[in-house]
């Protein structure tokens, strides 16, 4: 009987450890800000139809992330103080690493991005984190938010408490002010889809002369 029990335990342990996702950090400040490649299961990759590796235009990607905006209702309700999901500092940190990550990514890897925005209100802490999983399918960049403007409480400067702080952080429900070149996934409102061939630079800068070499593709 004991042998049977030990055999069943061995099977359970093996089944839970047989597949472990490979993770490769492209940039990491050892805290809350990073861009990484994460391996996904074959069934997930097949469902998404990920077409990696892919070369993205850095200027186009910057403008695309800049174009992602929260609904104005968050501003009216004082749940957020800006419509921009990604701050200027976040874009400066994330975009170069995202371009590199997508160049390296295999059809079995997604790109995970995370950035903590520190925007104190007078002397009060107001730390908000955005975490998203990204992948390219054909001519579309998918950005699925895991945390959106999630408020991180406690001492974020203390080393070693990052995982717990992120786990406790509660974000806004994804409710975006959709712009041209964007749409939400049919079955997932946490996921915004960006057209690689859309000229986000022209949209953001609003200049008629901006036309060439500024799409993400």
Secondary structure, DSSP 8 states (H G I E B T S, - for coil): -HHHHHHHHHHHHHHHHS----EEEEEE-SSS-EEEEEE--HHHHHHHT---S----HHHHHHHHHT-BB-HHHHHTTS-S-SBSS-HHHHHHHHHHHHHHHHH--TTEEEEEEEEEE--BTTB--EEEEEEEEEEETTEEEEEEEEEEEE--S-TTSTT-HHHHHHH-B-----B---TTEEEETTEEEEEEEETTS-HHHHHHT-TT--SS-S--
